[in-house]
Amino acid sequence: MRALVPDDLALQVGDDALDNGVGAGMGVGMGAIADFFRDAYSFDDTAQDSPLLWHLSRQQPLTQALSGLFHGPAALVQLRVWVFLQLAAQGDAQLPRERIDELFHALRPEALETVLKRLRDVGLLAWDETQRSYHLPALAQRVAGLLAPLTSPAPEDDHADGGELAALLGQVVGANQLGSVDAGQVQLLQAQLARLHGEFADAIASGSEFRLREARKRYDRAAQLIDRASDAITAIIGNSHGHLLLERAARGLGQAQSRLLAMASQFNRALQQVDRQRVTLGTTGITSTDVKRWLQAAPQLHRLLDGAVAQPTQLATLAPHELLDVVEAEFERDRPQPALAEALPNAQSAPAGTLTAVALPRELGDLNALLAEWARDGGHADAARTAAEALLGPRPGATRYAQLAYKAQLMPLLGDPQAAVLPGLTGELARQPWRIEWQPQAEPLDHHQVELLSRGRLVPAEPDSPQGTEEVKNG
C-alpha cells in the first residue's frame, strides 16, 4: 500500500464533511431511500412487493457504516478496510490506544488518527471512557462478517467460478446449520447455478474442443462443490414448508441443481463427438488437436504465410473429353433403375373353411341340467335348495375347486334379463326358474378341496313378477 500524502488527508477531510452533510440531510429511517421514489405510495407498494427493498430500508446503520467505510479514493478505502479488519481480528475485547499504535506503528500518526475518526463516526469503533480503550460494537462484527471474503487470497482465473460458488454454498450451508437461512441467500445461490448452466450450455453449443474441455474442468469443480453440499440443500428444501418465499426459493434451487448436474451426459456426448471428428495426420501420430494447440501457441502466425503462395497452383493439362466420359459414367452408375411392370396374379378359388365356435365348459351344461331337474321335481316356494347343493352337483366328491368356483361365478346370471335373450347355454341358464340369495355368512363343507363356502340358497322365481313375465316372454 502506498504512503498517505497530505493531499490524500485533505481529500479525506473533505470526504468526512461530505458524509456528514449527506447524513444530516437524508435523516434517519425510511425517508432516506424513499426520497428517490415518485411518492410515498410508490415506495410503500414497491416495498411490499419486494422483500429485499423492505429489509434494506431498515438497515440504515449498516448501510451508513459501509458507505463511510468505502467512500473516497481506492487507496483510502484500502487503508480503512485494512485497519478495520486488523482491529476486528484481534482477540481482545478492549483495545487500548497504545495497543492500536503498536499494531499500526508503520503508519503516520495523522493518517491513523484520520482512519480511526472515520471508524468512530460511522459506528464501527467505540471509545469507552471508563476503560480508556476502544472496542468493536455489534455493528462492527456484522460488517466484519460481510468483509470476510476480502481476507482470503484472490482466486486465480481458473478457480474464480469455484471460489464464488464455494462462498455462496458456505453461506447457505452455514446459515442452514444455524437455522437462520433466508430466501435471499438461497436465491443468490440459485442465480449463480443458473449463470453457470448458461455458460456451460454455450460451451457445449459452440462445438469448440478447447472451450469444451475448459468448461468441463469448471463443471467438475462446480459439481464436486454441489455434491458436498447436497445434503444441506436437500435439508433446506425439506424444511422450507410453511415459509412461502423460502419454499419458492428452495424449489427453484432444487431445479437449478438438477439441471446443472444433468449436464454431465451432455458434456460426455459433446466430447465424444469431438473425438470422432479428430483427424490423425498420416502415420505420424499427430492429430488435428495437436496442430490447433501448436497454432495457438505459435507467435506471429502471419510469418507462416511468407512464401507459401508465391507459386499459385495451375493445371498442367486439361482433357475435356476424358472428363466428360467420367461424368457420364458416374451419371449412369448413380441413375436409378426404372421399375419393371409386373402382371397381376391369376385368379384362384378360395379355400374351403369351417366356422367353429368356442365350446363352453361342460359344467355350464351340467348346472343347467341340474336346475331343470329340480324345477321338474317341484319348483314351488317351499322347494328352496342350498347353493352348496347346486355348486357341488350330484357327485360332491368328484367336484374340484375350479369347477365349484366357475359355477359360483355363473350364479349371478340367474334371472338376468340381458343374458336371458342370448341363445345357447348362457341364455338357458339365465331363463332357469331359480334365483340365488346369498347371505353374509360362510358355512363349513366336508370336502377335500373346499373348506368354507358362502351360505346361500336357490329359491323358485315368482312367475307373476315383472322379471318373471319378461323371462316367460323371452322363453
PyMOL commands that set and color helices and strands:
alter all, ss='L'
color gray80, all
select helices_A, chain A and resi 6-26+31-34+40-49+51-56+60-70+74-88+97-103+109-121+138-146+148-151+157-178+183-206+209-228+230-238+244-261+263-277+288-297+301-305+320-334+362-378+387-392+396-398+401-413+417-420+424-430+466-474
alter helices_A, ss='H'
color red, helices_A
select strands_A, chain A and resi 126-128+133-135+385-386+434-444+452-460
alter strands_A, ss='S'
color yellow, strands_A
deselect
rebuild
show_as cartoon
